[in-house]
Amino acid sequence: MELKPCFYFGKVMHKRLLPKENLFSYKIYYLACPIKNLNQLQMGRLRVGVNRPGLLAFYDRDHGHCDGTNLEAWAREILKTYGLSEKIDNIVLVAMPRVLGYVFNPVSFWLCFNKSKQMLAVLCEVHNTFGEKHTYICANPDHTPINPETWLEADKVFHVSPMLKREGHYKFRFDQRNDNFGVWIDYYNAENNKQVITSLIGKFKPYTSENWSRAFWLYPLVTFKAILLIHWQAIKTLLKGIKYIHRPRQNPEKVSATKNLKKI
């Protein structure tokens, strides 16, 4: 991908396998921008407001420490903990914008590239509907580039769905080639049975007025749609007899890593 602002148009798929099946998918779009160049999002007419209102807007306080402080510093603080910061040249944040002032990002992806534009790490910044967040840092233990065949495993330590226990583990796979980007996340329960599969597959598109209009008008109120679909699927799952799980107290550690990735 070009390391400059762009749109990402994709399709989300979520399928529960156990104990009863439930499948849904929907189209979605994100903003993708190197965090060094976020101000470029507001260039031109009908662009994205950066830390100011707009039909589409991006606010620093929606990410990182969620207090408006520097986003690159937050990301590099995490990367440094695992010995990766000095190897990273550019970080591209892929996240949904605010639409008419509202945003809910179930997961945002921070794609971390070296000088050769190889992806060395991905920060998966996860939010739940209870106002909590957790970040999984995904990288190879030897800091080699993440290739399309790489599966990275991490313990599930954050409560997301009230229909799934906080136990078991995830397996992550990322495929970023040219203008294509795909994410696959499989969830395995405590018995090591694959229970949920999810994917996000799409393409990066140029940051133009035409694609701005495509995003805003062909995917209307996309952030409202995301939160409504989450609750609607929860209701459907309950009606299928899946037990509701009350939210546990959040773990104090807000960042965790894929297995065998060591702190320094």
N, C-alpha and C positions, 0 to 999 in steps of 0.2 A: 504494500500500500504506500501511497505517497504520504510523507510525513507533513501533512498540512490539513486544515479543517475540511471535513467532508461529512456527508450523511451516510448512515448505514441503514439499508432497508433489508429486513429479514423476516423470518417466520419462526415463531416459538412453538414447540411441541412438548407436551407434558403427558406422560402416560403412567398411571398407577397399575402395577401388575398384581399385587397381593394386598389384602386377601380377596379383593374384588377389583375388577378392571374399571378404570375410568380414564378416558382420553379426551384431550382438547388441544386445539391449536389455533393460533391467530397471527395475523400479520402485524408488524411493529416497525418502528424506526427509532434510531438513536442519532445523537450527535457523536462524532469522533473528532478529537482535536488534540494535538500535542499540547501538554499542559503549559509549556513555555509560551505558547502562542494563543492563549484563550481569547485575547482581545481581538484577534482576527475574526472571531465569530460575529462581531458587530459591524464589520465593514460592509458598505453598500446599503441599498434600500431593502426594506423588509428582511433584515437579517435578525440575528439572535441578540437579545439584550444580555449583556454580561454584567451581573450584579446590579441590574436595573430592570424595571418592568418591560414587558414586551409580549406580543402574541406568543412567541417562543422565547424563552429566557434560560440563562444558565447562571446559577449562583454558587459561589465558592462554599457557602455554608451548607450546601446539600451534600457535601462529600468530605472526606478526610476527617479532621477533628470536628467537623460540623459547627465551627464557630467563626468561619470566614478567614481563618489563617491560611498561609501559603500551602497550596496543595502539593506542589512538587516537594517541598520540605517534608510533608507528611509521608509521601510515598517513599522518598529516599531514606527517611528514618527507618522504615520497615525493611527496605532492601539492605541497608547498612547492617542491620542486626544479623542478617544471614550472609554477609560478605559479598553482596551483589551490587551495591550502589556504584562503585567505581567502574564496573563493567557495563553499566547502563548509560547510553548516550541520549536516548529519547524515550519519553513515556507518553503514550496516547491513551486518553481517557475516552471510553465508549460508554455513554450514559444517555438516558432519556432526558430531554429538556423539560423545563416547566412549560406547561401549556395553559395559557390564560391564568398564570400564577400558581398552578397546582402541579406537583410532581410526586410520583412514588416510583422509586427504582428498586424492584425486587433484587436485582443484582447489576452492578456496574463493573466493567472490565477495564483494568489498567494494564495496557500492553507495553511491556518493557523491552526495548530493543538496544542492541549494541551498535557500534559504529558501522558494522557491516549490514545493518538492518535485519539482523537475525533476532528472533524473539527468545529472550532468555528467561523471562518470568511473566506471570500474569497475576495481578492482585484482583481477587474476586471480592468486591465490597457488597456484602449482603445485608439487606434491610428486611425486617419482618413487619407485620401490620401492628405490632405493639410499640413501635417507635424505637426499637433496639437495632443494633447493627453489629456485624462481625466481619472481619476480613481474613480470607484464606489466601496465603501466598503460595503459588504453585510454581515450582521450578525443579529441574533435575538436581540431584544431590551433588553432582560434579560440575554444575553450572554450565553444562553444554546447552546448545540451542534446543528449544522444544520443537520436535518435528510432528507431522500429522499422525504418526503411529504411536506417539508417546501417551501412555496412560499414567496419571499421577494420582496417588491415593492419599486421602486425608481423613482423619477421624471427624465424625460429625459432632461438633461441640456447641452448636448454636441452634436454638429452637426457632424453626421457621413455620412449619405447618402444624396446626393443632390436631391434625390427623396422623402425625408421625412422631414417634418417640425420639428423644434426643439421645441416640445411641447409634451404633454401627459406623459406617464410613461411606465416603464418596469416592468415586473415580472420575477424574477430569481428563478430557482430551480437547486439544485446541488445534485448529488448522487455519493458519493464516498464510495465504499465498496470493500474490498480486492483489487484486481487488476483492478477493473472496475471504470470508471469515466465518468459521464455524466453531461452535462450542457444544460438547456433549458431556453431560453430568449424570452419572448413574448412582443411585443410592442403594446400598446394601444394609439390611437390618442386622441386629445383633447375632442372628443365626447365619449370617453370611448369605442370605437369600436376596437376590436382586428384587427390589420392591418398587422402585420408581425409575423411569428413564426420562430425561429431558434433553432437548436440543434447541439450539438457536443457529440458524443457517441463513446466510445472506451475502450481500455485496456492498462494498463501499462505493458511493457515487459522489461526483464532484459537488462542491459547495457553490451552487448557483441559485439564482432566483427561481428557475424552473423547478429544481429539486426542493427548494423551500416550499413552493406552492404545492408540489406533489405531496410532501410530508404533511403539511397543514390541512389540506383539503381532502386528500384521498385516505388519510388516516386520522379522521377528526377526533379530537379530545382523547388522544391515545393514552395519556396517563390516567384519565378517569376510567377509560376502558380497562386498563390493566388491573386497577384495584377492584372494579366491579366484577371482573371475571374471576379474580381470586376468591371473592366471597361467594359468588354463584357456584363455583366448583366445590367449595367447602360445603355448601348446602346440599348439593347433589351427592357428595360423598357421605354426608350424614344420613341422607335418605336411603342410602344403600346399606346402612347398618354399621358403618365404620365408627368406632368409638371416638368421642371427643377427648383430647388430652389437654389438661390444664397446663398453662404456661409455667415452667419451672423458673426459679431464680436464675438470672443470666450469670454465666461464668464471669469472673472478674477479668480474665484475659480476653482482650478484644481482637487479638491477632493470633492465628495459628498457621502452621505450615504443613505442606505435604510431607509424607513420611521420608525419613532419612535426610531431610534438609536441615542442616545443623546451624545453630546460632554460633556466632563467633564472640 
